[in-house]
């Protein structure tokens, strides 16, 4: 089990709290596990909710038409890295 970086843990907390994933603890998420499909099983509505929470927490918007969304939302690590690069807060 790979440990999360402190920032990945922050993003994991945001994900768990935003999507009301009470059955999960942020520290138990694996950084490379997929967020959609076989991984956490998130769907497009979850992605929209998460994008709104990221906008409020980190000061930038994820756009639904962005061709990079599949890569950005591939895993907790990919999402965390994208937020770290784009955030204004």
C-alpha positions in Angstrom: 0.0 0.0 0.0 1.6 3.3 -1.2 1.4 6.2 1.2 -0.2 9.5 0.0 1.8 12.7 -0.1 0.4 15.4 2.2 -1.2 17.2 -0.7 -2.7 14.0 -2.1 -4.2 13.4 1.3 -5.8 16.9 1.2 -7.3 16.2 -2.2 -8.4 12.8 -1.0 -10.2 14.4 1.9 -11.9 16.9 -0.5 -13.0 14.0 -2.7 -14.4 11.9 0.2 -16.2 14.8 1.8 -17.6 16.3 -1.5 -18.9 13.0 -2.7 -20.0 11.7 0.7 -18.0 8.5 0.5 -18.5 7.7 4.1 -17.3 4.1 3.6 -13.8 5.4 2.7 -11.1 7.0 4.7 -9.0 9.5 2.7 -5.8 7.8 4.0 -6.9 4.5 2.6 -7.1 5.7 -1.1 -4.4 4.5 -3.3 -2.7 7.3 -5.4 -2.7 5.3 -8.7 -6.1 3.6 -8.4 -8.6 4.8 -11.1 -11.3 7.2 -9.9 -13.8 6.0 -12.4 -15.0 2.5 -13.5 -13.1 -0.3 -11.7 -11.6 2.1 -9.2 -13.8 4.2 -7.0 -16.7 3.9 -9.4 -17.3 7.6 -9.8 -19.5 8.8 -12.6 -19.9 12.0 -14.6 -22.1 13.6 -12.0 -19.4 13.0 -9.4 -16.9 14.6 -11.7 -19.0 17.7 -11.9 -19.4 17.9 -8.1 -15.7 17.4 -7.6 -14.8 20.0 -10.2 -17.0 22.6 -8.4 -15.4 21.7 -5.0 -11.9 22.0 -6.6 -12.9 25.4 -8.0 -14.0 26.7 -4.6 -11.0 25.2 -2.7 -8.2 25.9 -5.1 -9.3 28.9 -7.2 -9.4 27.5 -10.7 -12.0 25.8 -12.9 -11.9 22.5 -14.6 -13.9 22.6 -17.8 -16.2 19.8 -18.9 -15.0 20.2 -22.5 -11.3 19.9 -21.7 -9.8 17.1 -23.8 -7.4 16.4 -20.9 -10.1 15.5 -18.4 -9.6 11.7 -18.9 -5.9 12.2 -17.9 -6.7 14.7 -15.2 -9.3 12.5 -13.5 -7.4 9.2 -14.1 -6.3 8.8 -10.5 -5.9 10.6 -7.3 -2.3 11.3 -8.1 -3.0 12.7 -11.6 -5.8 14.9 -10.1 -3.5 16.1 -7.3 -0.7 16.9 -9.7 -3.0 18.9 -12.0 -4.4 20.9 -9.0 -0.9 21.6 -7.7 0.1 23.0 -11.1 -3.1 25.1 -11.6 -4.2 26.3 -8.2 -4.3 29.9 -7.3 -4.9 29.3 -3.6 
